Amino acid sequence: MSNPYRGLPDSAFWSRAVAWVPPGGLDPMLAAPHVSRGQPVATMGSCFAQHISRHLQGLGLDYMVTEAAPPGLPPAEASTHNYGVFTARFGNVYTVRQALQLAQRAFGLFTPAEDAWPTLPGAPAEGWVDAFRPQIQPHPLPSPEAVRAATAEHLAAVRTMFQGARWLVFTLGLTEAWRSRIDGAVNPVAPGVAAGAFDPSRHEFVNFTQAEVDADLEALIQGLKELNPGCGVILTVSPVPLIATYEPRHVLVSTTVSKAILRVAADAAERRHDHVTYFPSYEIINSAHHEGRYWADDLRQVNELGVGHAMRVFSRHFLGMDGMLPTSAAPAGGAAASPGPMAEVVCDEEVIEAALRNAGFTPG
């Protein structure tokens, strides 16, 4: 019998596809559907998703912003309220369960028992925040009722996103989360970190298993298909490591397990559905080919060199464009920003270490 590997393309061999590729030339994607101008593109997910949204806007695509800044709001203030940072102002959507529950809440299929948190003792201003986007604006609201009114407007914008998007780019970020013991509602950060108060009788840590992530992602994709049959889904996994783990093990081990679960779930979803495509940003950033050049000094934040490489590959395959990408972009909805390093990105996880420092504790 002849060798079955004979005749395979260069992309099948590590030496030709990785080791011998010049710096910045790594392209682990083979094929992708075409995203055309005029087709509304929505994004959600972890911190890294914001880099994708900024570059899409910079390329002149029809980036969806369903929750835009009020008329007359100065750009700087709009930015602090996170207008235009996300398609809707949902903040970081780290876990697939969080994304699924967001869709369920938007369409009246799930109403959490605990939806508003009081600010922490000693906070600059007293008030209430949305338990599912506690850092979405710089100042708290005066009452739980005010939070619920703002949430109703927000969820209407989320409905518009799911109903009107031609493409949804969802960046999978974490498997660790905190949820309600009462109804299973998942929050982006633990109660008592950014707001609220942790109560072990009402809140618990959860690390979603492979089976749970797979089932949640399937439910989200199927629900979107029934609601909006023409919407294609682009999945990617954030390369950004966990800032902290609640598991009794090293954070590097927890990061590896979490990303592996998410990557396998994305692969399974792509194999099951013709309208689902995986974009390998995780592989591009984490490849040994770059010898660590895509990381900031903290080995967690992705620098502009790495972001630029990932988006060149995205642009080449999904948009039919090649060459250099814009170095700056202005988000829609009134905010002003540039696609700089991760430090310029809204990341709810950062509040974990910030809260410890404010309390006088130094991680480690």
PEKANOR-V959300 format. One record per backbone hydrogen bond with DSSP energy under -1.0 kcal/mol. CO is the residue of the C=O (numbers start at 1). NH is the residue of the N-H. E is the energy in kcal/mol with one decimal. If there is no record, write none. Layout:
<<CO NH E> <CO NH E>>
//
This chain:
<<3 6 -1.5> <5 8 -1.7> <9 12 -1.9> <10 13 -2.1> <13 17 -2.7> <14 18 -2.4> <14 19 -2.0> <15 20 -2.3> <18 21 -1.1> <22 25 -2.4> <36 39 -1.8> <40 166 -2.5> <40 167 -1.8> <41 64 -3.0> <42 169 -3.1> <44 171 -2.2> <45 93 -2.5> <46 49 -1.5> <47 50 -1.8> <48 51 -1.0> <48 52 -1.1> <49 53 -2.1> <50 54 -2.2> <51 55 -2.1> <52 56 -2.3> <53 57 -2.0> <54 58 -2.1> <55 59 -1.4> <56 61 -1.8> <57 60 -1.6> <61 63 -2.0> <62 41 -2.6> <70 73 -2.0> <74 78 -2.6> <75 79 -2.2> <76 80 -1.5> <77 81 -1.1> <78 83 -2.4> <79 82 -1.7> <87 66 -1.8> <87 67 -1.2> <88 90 -2.4> <94 173 -1.7> <94 174 -2.2> <95 99 -1.8> <96 100 -2.7> <97 101 -2.7> <98 102 -1.9> <99 103 -2.0> <100 104 -2.3> <101 105 -2.9> <102 106 -2.2> <103 107 -1.4> <104 109 -3.3> <105 108 -1.4> <115 131 -2.0> <117 129 -2.9> <118 196 -3.4> <120 123 -2.0> <127 119 -2.1> <128 141 -3.1> <129 117 -2.7> <130 133 -1.3> <133 136 -1.7> <141 128 -2.9> <143 147 -1.7> <144 148 -2.4> <145 149 -2.0> <146 150 -2.1> <147 151 -2.5> <148 152 -2.1> <149 153 -1.6> <150 154 -2.2> <151 155 -3.0> <152 156 -1.6> <153 157 -1.5> <154 158 -1.9> <155 159 -2.3> <156 160 -1.9> <157 161 -1.9> <158 162 -2.4> <159 163 -2.5> <160 164 -2.2> <161 165 -1.9> <166 232 -2.7> <167 42 -3.0> <168 234 -2.9> <169 44 -2.1> <170 236 -1.9> <171 46 -1.3> <172 238 -3.1> <175 208 -2.3> <177 206 -2.7> <178 187 -2.5> <179 204 -2.4> <180 184 -1.5> <185 180 -2.2> <190 193 -1.8> <195 192 -3.2> <199 202 -2.4> <199 203 -2.6> <202 181 -3.1> <204 179 -2.7> <206 177 -2.7> <209 213 -2.6> <210 214 -2.5> <211 215 -2.3> <212 216 -2.6> <213 217 -2.6> <214 218 -2.1> <215 219 -2.3> <216 220 -2.3> <217 221 -2.5> <218 222 -2.7> <219 223 -2.4> <220 224 -2.2> <221 225 -2.2> <222 226 -2.1> <223 227 -1.9> <224 228 -3.5> <228 231 -2.1> <232 168 -2.4> <233 277 -2.6> <234 170 -2.4> <235 279 -3.1> <236 172 -3.2> <247 249 -2.2> <250 254 -2.2> <251 255 -2.4> <252 256 -2.2> <253 257 -2.4> <254 258 -2.6> <255 259 -2.7> <256 260 -2.1> <257 261 -2.3> <258 262 -2.2> <259 263 -2.6> <260 264 -2.4> <261 265 -2.2> <262 266 -2.4> <263 267 -2.2> <264 268 -2.6> <265 269 -2.3> <266 270 -2.2> <267 271 -2.0> <268 272 -1.7> <269 273 -1.9> <273 276 -1.1> <275 233 -2.6> <277 235 -2.9> <279 281 -1.8> <280 284 -2.0> <281 285 -2.3> <282 286 -2.2> <283 287 -1.0> <287 290 -1.4> <288 291 -1.5> <290 293 -2.0> <292 295 -1.4> <294 303 -1.9> <296 299 -2.1> <301 296 -2.9> <302 342 -1.2> <303 307 -2.3> <304 308 -2.8> <305 309 -1.7> <306 310 -2.3> <307 311 -2.4> <308 312 -1.7> <309 313 -1.9> <310 314 -2.1> <311 315 -2.7> <312 316 -2.4> <313 317 -2.1> <314 318 -2.7> <315 319 -1.0> <315 321 -2.2> <318 35 -3.7> <333 69 -1.1> <338 340 -2.7> <341 344 -2.2> <342 345 -2.1> <347 350 -1.4> <348 351 -1.6> <349 352 -2.2> <350 354 -1.9> <351 355 -2.6> <352 356 -1.4> <353 357 -2.4> <354 358 -2.5> <355 359 -1.3> <356 361 -3.0> <357 360 -1.5>>
//
